[in-house]
Amino acid sequence: MNTLQSAPVRNMLANGQALELIHSEVLFIKDMAVTSIFLVVSGSVLAFSADGSELRRLVGPMQIIGITDALAGGLWRGIGVAHGRVELVAYDFHNLQRALCGIPRSHRGLLEDLFRD
């Protein structure tokens, strides 16, 4: 079994499911499919570059992580690591995708432009 395909499984969560991470626990890794987006309730998630050498974003309370990666191809583009104790709420990305299907094509084009690599 390929280790990268089996871990981590944090993004395979039900809509509205709460979860807790401990310091340094990995939330996602590069090239893993984005199936959930996450609302950070408390603590923070460090989003690193694909090789882990550069901190790209600090996602703190009341911020969402995952939309950009999901809309930019559906794969996580970096590595997400808990900084301290982190509480999150997971939301199924497919619900957002279904909602986006109903928006006008011009709006969808704008979103695609905004989130293109």
C-alpha positions in Angstrom: 0.0 0.0 0.0 1.3 3.5 -0.9 1.8 5.5 2.2 1.1 8.8 0.5 -2.3 7.6 -0.7 -3.4 6.4 2.7 -2.2 9.3 4.8 -3.4 11.8 6.0 -7.1 11.1 5.8 -8.2 14.4 7.4 -9.8 15.8 4.3 -12.3 12.8 4.0 -14.7 14.1 6.5 -18.5 14.6 6.6 -20.1 18.0 6.2 -20.0 20.0 9.4 -17.8 17.4 11.2 -15.6 18.9 13.9 -12.0 17.7 14.4 -9.1 18.5 16.5 -5.4 18.5 15.5 -2.4 18.5 17.8 0.7 20.6 17.2 2.6 19.4 14.1 -0.2 17.1 12.9 -0.5 17.1 9.1 -3.9 18.1 7.7 -3.1 17.7 4.0 -0.1 17.0 1.7 0.7 18.0 -1.9 -1.3 16.4 -4.7 -3.9 14.9 -2.3 -7.4 15.5 -3.7 -9.3 18.2 -1.9 -12.6 16.6 -0.8 -13.2 18.9 2.2 -12.6 22.5 3.0 -12.0 23.6 6.6 -13.1 26.4 8.8 -10.5 27.1 11.5 -12.3 27.6 14.8 -9.3 28.0 17.0 -5.5 27.7 16.6 -3.9 28.0 13.2 -2.8 25.9 10.3 0.5 26.6 8.6 0.3 26.2 4.8 3.7 25.4 3.3 4.9 25.2 -0.3 4.9 21.8 -2.0 8.4 21.0 -0.8 7.8 22.3 2.7 10.6 24.9 2.5 8.4 28.1 2.4 5.5 29.2 4.6 2.9 30.4 2.2 0.0 31.2 4.6 -1.0 31.2 8.2 -4.7 30.3 8.5 -6.2 31.4 11.8 -9.6 31.5 13.5 -12.6 32.2 11.4 -10.7 31.6 8.2 -11.2 28.9 5.6 -8.6 26.7 4.1 -9.0 24.7 0.9 -11.1 26.7 -1.4 -8.2 28.1 -3.4 -6.6 24.6 -3.9 -9.9 23.1 -4.8 -10.8 25.7 -7.4 -7.2 25.7 -8.8 -7.3 22.1 -9.9 -8.8 20.0 -7.0 -5.5 19.0 -5.4 -3.7 20.4 -2.4 -0.7 22.5 -3.7 1.3 22.3 -0.5 1.5 20.9 3.0 -0.8 21.9 5.9 0.4 21.5 9.4 -1.3 22.3 12.7 0.4 25.1 14.7 -0.5 24.4 18.4 -3.9 22.8 19.2 -6.3 23.4 16.3 -10.1 23.0 16.1 -11.6 22.8 12.6 -15.0 22.2 11.0 -14.9 20.3 7.7 -17.3 20.9 4.9 -17.7 18.7 1.8 -16.2 20.5 -1.1 -18.6 18.8 -3.5 -21.4 20.8 -2.0 -19.6 24.0 -3.0 -18.9 22.6 -6.4 -22.6 21.8 -7.0 -23.5 25.4 -6.0 -20.9 26.8 -8.4 -22.5 24.8 -11.2 -25.5 27.0 -10.9 -23.8 30.3 -11.2 -23.6 32.2 -14.5 -20.7 31.2 -16.8 -19.1 34.7 -16.6 -18.9 34.4 -12.8 -17.4 30.9 -13.0 -14.8 32.3 -15.5 -13.9 35.0 -13.0 -13.4 32.4 -10.2 -11.3 30.2 -12.5 -9.1 33.2 -13.4 -8.7 34.2 -9.7 -7.6 30.7 -8.6 -5.5 29.7 -11.6 -1.9 28.7 -10.8 
